[in-house]
């Protein structure tokens, strides 16, 4: 998975659940599919956020090291 910025991690749209029991029964297959797609998509979203978090921590570590070098050179 390529590294992505958090802005590239797009949360999925929450699936719609009708209020009416009759509508739920009438569209059960479509609704089930929408919910299953959401579950798969939210897992991908979490993986994207985790990858960005790891990238940001690594970058922060490197910047801290660079800052330490800067301070040493200025002393």
MOPAC internal coordinates of N, CA, C and O (Angstrom, degrees):
PM7 1SCF
backbone

  N    0.0000 0     0.00 0     0.00 0    0    0    0
  C    1.4671 1     0.00 0     0.00 0    1    0    0
  C    1.5206 1   109.10 1     0.00 0    2    1    0
  O    1.2310 1   119.65 1   -55.01 1    3    2    1
  N    1.3062 1   118.27 1   124.99 1    3    2    1
  C    1.4621 1   119.65 1   178.73 1    5    3    2
  C    1.5321 1   110.54 1   -66.56 1    6    5    3
  O    1.2310 1   121.80 1   -29.53 1    7    6    5
  N    1.3149 1   114.17 1   150.47 1    7    6    5
  C    1.4604 1   119.55 1   178.72 1    9    7    6
  C    1.5281 1   108.69 1   -70.56 1   10    9    7
  O    1.2310 1   121.12 1   -45.05 1   11   10    9
  N    1.3123 1   115.46 1   134.95 1   11   10    9
  C    1.4673 1   120.56 1  -178.41 1   13   11   10
  C    1.5133 1   109.67 1  -130.39 1   14   13   11
  O    1.2310 1   121.06 1   -30.45 1   15   14   13
  N    1.3088 1   115.57 1   149.55 1   15   14   13
  C    1.4599 1   119.81 1   174.19 1   17   15   14
  C    1.5223 1   107.90 1   -74.65 1   18   17   15
  O    1.2310 1   120.72 1   -23.01 1   19   18   17
  N    1.3284 1   116.23 1   156.99 1   19   18   17
  C    1.4567 1   120.40 1  -179.43 1   21   19   18
  C    1.5226 1   111.54 1   -55.49 1   22   21   19
  O    1.2310 1   120.28 1   147.92 1   23   22   21
  N    1.3187 1   117.07 1   -32.08 1   23   22   21
  C    1.4658 1   120.54 1   179.34 1   25   23   22
  C    1.5266 1   111.01 1   -65.60 1   26   25   23
  O    1.2310 1   120.29 1   158.12 1   27   26   25
  N    1.3425 1   117.06 1   -21.88 1   27   26   25
  C    1.4565 1   121.20 1   177.91 1   29   27   26
  C    1.5251 1   112.24 1   -81.24 1   30   29   27
  O    1.2310 1   120.34 1   167.70 1   31   30   29
  N    1.3146 1   116.96 1   -12.30 1   31   30   29
  C    1.4615 1   122.17 1   179.42 1   33   31   30
  C    1.5292 1   107.74 1   -87.00 1   34   33   31
  O    1.2310 1   120.97 1   -74.71 1   35   34   33
  N    1.3038 1   115.75 1   105.29 1   35   34   33
  C    1.4603 1   120.68 1  -175.10 1   37   35   34
  C    1.5221 1   109.29 1  -102.08 1   38   37   35
  O    1.2310 1   120.58 1   -60.71 1   39   38   37
  N    1.3313 1   116.49 1   119.29 1   39   38   37
  C    1.4686 1   118.39 1  -179.80 1   41   39   38
  C    1.5292 1   110.49 1   -69.47 1   42   41   39
  O    1.2310 1   120.76 1   -35.24 1   43   42   41
  N    1.3254 1   116.15 1   144.76 1   43   42   41
  C    1.4572 1   118.52 1   178.74 1   45   43   42
  C    1.5262 1   111.07 1   -72.95 1   46   45   43
  O    1.2310 1   121.70 1   -21.80 1   47   46   45
  N    1.3057 1   114.35 1   158.20 1   47   46   45
  C    1.4534 1   119.98 1   177.67 1   49   47   46
  C    1.5292 1   109.13 1   -77.55 1   50   49   47
  O    1.2310 1   121.26 1   -44.80 1   51   50   49
  N    1.3181 1   115.19 1   135.20 1   51   50   49
  C    1.4638 1   120.17 1   179.96 1   53   51   50
  C    1.5336 1   109.14 1   -64.27 1   54   53   51
  O    1.2310 1   120.35 1   -44.85 1   55   54   53
  N    1.3491 1   116.94 1   135.15 1   55   54   53
  C    1.4618 1   118.59 1  -179.70 1   57   55   54
  C    1.5284 1   111.61 1   -69.19 1   58   57   55
  O    1.2310 1   121.57 1   -30.97 1   59   58   57
  N    1.3085 1   114.60 1   149.03 1   59   58   57
  C    1.4642 1   121.58 1   179.85 1   61   59   58
  C    1.5265 1   109.43 1   -85.50 1   62   61   59
  O    1.2310 1   120.74 1   -44.58 1   63   62   61
  N    1.3132 1   116.20 1   135.42 1   63   62   61
  C    1.4583 1   121.82 1   174.67 1   65   63   62
  C    1.5209 1   107.90 1  -122.29 1   66   65   63
  O    1.2310 1   120.66 1   -66.35 1   67   66   65
  N    1.3188 1   116.35 1   113.65 1   67   66   65
  C    1.4683 1   118.72 1   179.85 1   69   67   66
  C    1.5247 1   111.60 1   -60.58 1   70   69   67
  O    1.2310 1   120.91 1   -24.87 1   71   70   69
  N    1.3106 1   115.86 1   155.13 1   71   70   69
  C    1.4621 1   121.22 1   178.55 1   73   71   70
  C    1.5326 1   111.12 1   -79.30 1   74   73   71
  O    1.2310 1   120.97 1   148.09 1   75   74   73
  N    1.2902 1   115.75 1   -31.91 1   75   74   73
  C    1.4591 1   121.59 1  -175.12 1   77   75   74
  C    1.5274 1   111.67 1   -79.93 1   78   77   75
  O    1.2310 1   120.86 1   -49.97 1   79   78   77
  N    1.3330 1   115.97 1   130.03 1   79   78   77
  C    1.4697 1   120.42 1   176.35 1   81   79   78
  C    1.5212 1   111.08 1   -60.61 1   82   81   79
  O    1.2310 1   121.10 1   142.63 1   83   82   81
  N    1.3238 1   115.51 1   -37.37 1   83   82   81
  C    1.4594 1   120.30 1  -179.54 1   85   83   82
  C    1.5206 1   110.64 1   -63.33 1   86   85   83
  O    1.2310 1   120.47 1   137.44 1   87   86   85
  N    1.3364 1   116.71 1   -42.56 1   87   86   85
  C    1.4619 1   120.32 1   177.94 1   89   87   86
  C    1.5251 1   111.28 1   -65.55 1   90   89   87
  O    1.2310 1   121.03 1   140.92 1   91   90   89
  N    1.3064 1   115.63 1   -39.08 1   91   90   89
  C    1.4733 1   119.39 1   178.53 1   93   91   90
  C    1.5214 1   109.84 1   -61.52 1   94   93   91
  O    1.2310 1   120.72 1   134.32 1   95   94   93
  N    1.3139 1   116.23 1   -45.68 1   95   94   93
  C    1.4732 1   119.65 1   179.20 1   97   95   94
  C    1.5280 1   111.19 1   -66.14 1   98   97   95
  O    1.2310 1   120.55 1   138.89 1   99   98   97
  N    1.3044 1   116.55 1   -41.11 1   99   98   97
  C    1.4717 1   120.44 1  -177.79 1  101   99   98
  C    1.5267 1   112.07 1   -65.16 1  102  101   99
  O    1.2310 1   120.62 1   146.05 1  103  102  101
  N    1.3167 1   116.42 1   -33.95 1  103  102  101
  C    1.4692 1   120.97 1  -176.31 1  105  103  102
  C    1.5289 1   112.24 1  -112.88 1  106  105  103
  O    1.2310 1   120.72 1  -154.84 1  107  106  105
  N    1.3185 1   116.23 1    25.16 1  107  106  105
  C    1.4652 1   121.42 1  -174.29 1  109  107  106
  C    1.5283 1   112.94 1   -53.65 1  110  109  107
  O    1.2310 1   119.75 1   134.04 1  111  110  109
  N    1.3140 1   118.08 1   -45.96 1  111  110  109
  C    1.4757 1   120.42 1  -177.78 1  113  111  110
  C    1.5235 1   111.17 1   -64.69 1  114  113  111
  O    1.2310 1   120.65 1   135.73 1  115  114  113
  N    1.3114 1   116.37 1   -44.27 1  115  114  113
  C    1.4615 1   120.82 1   178.81 1  117  115  114
  C    1.5320 1   110.66 1   -64.65 1  118  117  115
  O    1.2310 1   120.36 1   135.98 1  119  118  117
  N    1.3091 1   116.91 1   -44.02 1  119  118  117
  C    1.4702 1   120.88 1   179.74 1  121  119  118
  C    1.5236 1   111.13 1   -64.27 1  122  121  119
  O    1.2310 1   120.56 1   135.64 1  123  122  121
  N    1.3159 1   116.54 1   -44.36 1  123  122  121
  C    1.4689 1   120.48 1   178.40 1  125  123  122
  C    1.5300 1   109.85 1   -58.42 1  126  125  123
  O    1.2310 1   120.72 1   135.32 1  127  126  125
  N    1.3268 1   116.23 1   -44.68 1  127  126  125
  C    1.4644 1   120.94 1   178.95 1  129  127  126
  C    1.5281 1   111.33 1   -62.07 1  130  129  127
  O    1.2310 1   120.37 1   137.04 1  131  130  129
  N    1.3254 1   116.89 1   -42.96 1  131  130  129
  C    1.4739 1   120.77 1   178.36 1  133  131  130
  C    1.5268 1   111.42 1   -60.86 1  134  133  131
  O    1.2310 1   120.50 1   136.89 1  135  134  133
  N    1.3278 1   116.65 1   -43.11 1  135  134  133
  C    1.4626 1   120.08 1  -179.87 1  137  135  134
  C    1.5248 1   111.42 1   -68.31 1  138  137  135
  O    1.2310 1   120.09 1   139.70 1  139  138  137
  N    1.3304 1   117.42 1   -40.30 1  139  138  137
  C    1.4635 1   120.50 1   178.48 1  141  139  138
  C    1.5236 1   110.93 1   -65.66 1  142  141  139
  O    1.2310 1   120.57 1   140.47 1  143  142  141
  N    1.3294 1   116.52 1   -39.53 1  143  142  141
  C    1.4709 1   120.29 1   175.81 1  145  143  142
  C    1.5240 1   110.56 1   -62.35 1  146  145  143
  O    1.2310 1   120.55 1   137.68 1  147  146  145
  N    1.3264 1   116.55 1   -42.32 1  147  146  145
  C    1.4612 1   120.55 1   179.19 1  149  147  146
  C    1.5293 1   110.39 1   -60.52 1  150  149  147
  O    1.2310 1   120.39 1   134.72 1  151  150  149
  N    1.3067 1   116.85 1   -45.28 1  151  150  149
  C    1.4700 1   120.64 1  -178.67 1  153  151  150
  C    1.5256 1   110.53 1   -61.25 1  154  153  151
  O    1.2310 1   120.29 1   137.44 1  155  154  153
  N    1.3240 1   117.06 1   -42.56 1  155  154  153
  C    1.4727 1   120.37 1   177.21 1  157  155  154
  C    1.5302 1   110.30 1   -65.04 1  158  157  155
  O    1.2310 1   120.63 1   136.51 1  159  158  157
  N    1.3235 1   116.39 1   -43.49 1  159  158  157
  C    1.4699 1   120.53 1  -177.98 1  161  159  158
  C    1.5223 1   112.35 1   -68.18 1  162  161  159
  O    1.2310 1   119.79 1   143.23 1  163  162  161
  N    1.3311 1   118.00 1   -36.77 1  163  162  161
  C    1.4745 1   119.44 1  -179.63 1  165  163  162
  C    1.5262 1   109.57 1   -69.51 1  166  165  163
  O    1.2310 1   120.17 1   147.44 1  167  166  165
  N    1.3187 1   117.28 1   -32.56 1  167  166  165
  C    1.4670 1   119.70 1   175.91 1  169  167  166
  C    1.5306 1   110.74 1   -65.07 1  170  169  167
  O    1.2310 1   120.68 1   138.93 1  171  170  169
  N    1.3189 1   116.30 1   -41.07 1  171  170  169
  C    1.4647 1   120.60 1   176.60 1  173  171  170
  C    1.5267 1   110.56 1   -64.35 1  174  173  171
  O    1.2310 1   120.60 1   140.06 1  175  174  173
  N    1.3106 1   116.47 1   -39.94 1  175  174  173
  C    1.4695 1   121.97 1   177.45 1  177  175  174
  C    1.5271 1   110.40 1   -60.68 1  178  177  175
  O    1.2310 1   120.48 1   134.86 1  179  178  177
  N    1.3280 1   116.69 1   -45.14 1  179  178  177
  C    1.4720 1   120.20 1   178.05 1  181  179  178
  C    1.5263 1   110.95 1   -62.26 1  182  181  179
  O    1.2310 1   120.19 1   140.17 1  183  182  181
  N    1.3369 1   117.25 1   -39.83 1  183  182  181
  C    1.4763 1   119.80 1   177.88 1  185  183  182
  C    1.5222 1   110.68 1   -63.24 1  186  185  183
  O    1.2310 1   120.42 1   140.16 1  187  186  185
  N    1.3276 1   116.80 1   -39.84 1  187  186  185
  C    1.4573 1   121.60 1   178.12 1  189  187  186
  C    1.5311 1   110.43 1   -62.18 1  190  189  187
  O    1.2310 1   120.81 1   133.17 1  191  190  189
  N    1.3309 1   116.06 1   -46.83 1  191  190  189
  C    1.4661 1   120.15 1   179.35 1  193  191  190
  C    1.5271 1   111.32 1   -63.25 1  194  193  191
  O    1.2310 1   120.51 1   139.54 1  195  194  193
  N    1.3352 1   116.64 1   -40.46 1  195  194  193
  C    1.4686 1   120.38 1   178.22 1  197  195  194
  C    1.5297 1   111.07 1   -62.37 1  198  197  195
  O    1.2310 1   120.67 1   137.97 1  199  198  197
  N    1.3370 1   116.32 1   -42.03 1  199  198  197
  C    1.4667 1   119.93 1   179.24 1  201  199  198
  C    1.5249 1   110.48 1   -64.21 1  202  201  199
  O    1.2310 1   120.17 1   138.22 1  203  202  201
  N    1.3148 1   117.27 1   -41.78 1  203  202  201
  C    1.4691 1   120.60 1   178.73 1  205  203  202
  C    1.5237 1   110.76 1   -65.86 1  206  205  203
  O    1.2310 1   120.68 1   140.51 1  207  206  205
  N    1.3070 1   116.31 1   -39.49 1  207  206  205
  C    1.4758 1   120.49 1   178.26 1  209  207  206
  C    1.5318 1   110.14 1   -61.26 1  210  209  207
  O    1.2310 1   120.34 1   134.39 1  211  210  209
  N    1.3274 1   116.95 1   -45.61 1  211  210  209
  C    1.4663 1   120.82 1   178.34 1  213  211  210
  C    1.5222 1   111.10 1   -61.75 1  214  213  211
  O    1.2310 1   120.61 1   136.64 1  215  214  213
  N    1.3358 1   116.44 1   -43.36 1  215  214  213
  C    1.4641 1   120.50 1   179.33 1  217  215  214
  C    1.5200 1   110.74 1   -61.99 1  218  217  215
  O    1.2310 1   120.55 1   135.99 1  219  218  217
  N    1.3372 1   116.56 1   -44.01 1  219  218  217
  C    1.4609 1   120.90 1  -178.44 1  221  219  218
  C    1.5291 1   111.13 1   -65.57 1  222  221  219
  O    1.2310 1   119.92 1   139.99 1  223  222  221
  N    1.3332 1   117.76 1   -40.01 1  223  222  221
  C    1.4669 1   120.03 1   177.46 1  225  223  222
  C    1.5238 1   110.85 1   -63.48 1  226  225  223
  O    1.2310 1   120.50 1   137.41 1  227  226  225
  N    1.3278 1   116.65 1   -42.59 1  227  226  225
  C    1.4694 1   120.13 1   178.87 1  229  227  226
  C    1.5273 1   110.16 1   -62.80 1  230  229  227
  O    1.2310 1   120.76 1   135.32 1  231  230  229
  N    1.3258 1   116.15 1   -44.68 1  231  230  229
  C    1.4578 1   119.65 1   178.30 1  233  231  230
  C    1.5257 1   111.11 1   -61.15 1  234  233  231
  O    1.2310 1   120.16 1   136.30 1  235  234  233
  N    1.3168 1   117.31 1   -43.70 1  235  234  233
  C    1.4697 1   121.03 1   179.38 1  237  235  234
  C    1.5258 1   110.72 1   -62.16 1  238  237  235
  O    1.2310 1   120.32 1   140.98 1  239  238  237
  N    1.3194 1   116.99 1   -39.02 1  239  238  237
  C    1.4652 1   121.32 1   177.44 1  241  239  238
  C    1.5350 1   109.92 1   -62.01 1  242  241  239
  O    1.2310 1   120.76 1   133.82 1  243  242  241
  N    1.3340 1   116.16 1   -46.18 1  243  242  241
  C    1.4648 1   120.73 1  -179.67 1  245  243  242
  C    1.5244 1   111.14 1   -65.05 1  246  245  243
  O    1.2310 1   119.86 1   138.79 1  247  246  245
  N    1.3187 1   117.87 1   -41.21 1  247  246  245
  C    1.4658 1   120.83 1   178.91 1  249  247  246
  C    1.5279 1   109.89 1   -64.78 1  250  249  247
  O    1.2310 1   119.88 1   140.75 1  251  250  249
  N    1.3277 1   117.84 1   -39.25 1  251  250  249
  C    1.4683 1   120.85 1   177.49 1  253  251  250
  C    1.5211 1   110.97 1   -62.06 1  254  253  251
  O    1.2310 1   120.71 1   138.49 1  255  254  253
  N    1.3295 1   116.25 1   -41.51 1  255  254  253
  C    1.4626 1   120.19 1   177.54 1  257  255  254
  C    1.5273 1   110.67 1   -64.22 1  258  257  255
  O    1.2310 1   120.40 1   136.36 1  259  258  257
  N    1.3258 1   116.85 1   -43.64 1  259  258  257
  C    1.4641 1   120.84 1   177.74 1  261  259  258
  C    1.5315 1   110.95 1   -61.61 1  262  261  259
  O    1.2310 1   120.75 1   140.19 1  263  262  261
  N    1.3193 1   116.17 1   -39.81 1  263  262  261
  C    1.4631 1   120.10 1   179.06 1  265  263  262
  C    1.5233 1   110.14 1   -64.28 1  266  265  263
  O    1.2310 1   120.82 1   139.62 1  267  266  265
  N    1.3327 1   116.03 1   -40.38 1  267  266  265
  C    1.4680 1   119.52 1   176.23 1  269  267  266
  C    1.5181 1   111.57 1   -60.40 1  270  269  267
  O    1.2310 1   119.98 1   139.32 1  271  270  269
  N    1.3306 1   117.64 1   -40.68 1  271  270  269
  C    1.4681 1   121.51 1   177.25 1  273  271  270
  C    1.5357 1   110.53 1   -64.35 1  274  273  271
  O    1.2310 1   120.58 1   139.28 1  275  274  273
  N    1.3262 1   116.50 1   -40.72 1  275  274  273
  C    1.4610 1   120.85 1   178.62 1  277  275  274
  C    1.5277 1   110.48 1   -60.85 1  278  277  275
  O    1.2310 1   120.85 1   132.85 1  279  278  277
  N    1.3105 1   115.98 1   -47.15 1  279  278  277
  C    1.4766 1   120.37 1  -179.77 1  281  279  278
  C    1.5267 1   110.32 1   -61.40 1  282  281  279
  O    1.2310 1   120.26 1   137.70 1  283  282  281
  N    1.3299 1   117.10 1   -42.30 1  283  282  281
  C    1.4747 1   120.37 1   178.27 1  285  283  282
  C    1.5192 1   111.10 1   -60.78 1  286  285  283
  O    1.2310 1   120.32 1   136.98 1  287  286  285
  N    1.3228 1   116.99 1   -43.02 1  287  286  285
  C    1.4588 1   120.40 1  -178.55 1  289  287  286
  C    1.5292 1   112.47 1   -68.21 1  290  289  287
  O    1.2310 1   120.64 1   150.05 1  291  290  289
  N    1.3173 1   116.38 1   -29.95 1  291  290  289
  C    1.4724 1   119.93 1  -178.40 1  293  291  290
  C    1.5261 1   112.47 1   -82.52 1  294  293  291
  O    1.2310 1   120.18 1   162.19 1  295  294  293
  N    1.3329 1   117.26 1   -17.81 1  295  294  293
  C    1.4747 1   119.20 1  -179.98 1  297  295  294
  C    1.5075 1   112.60 1   -79.00 1  298  297  295
  O    1.2310 1   120.10 1   180.00 1  299  298  297

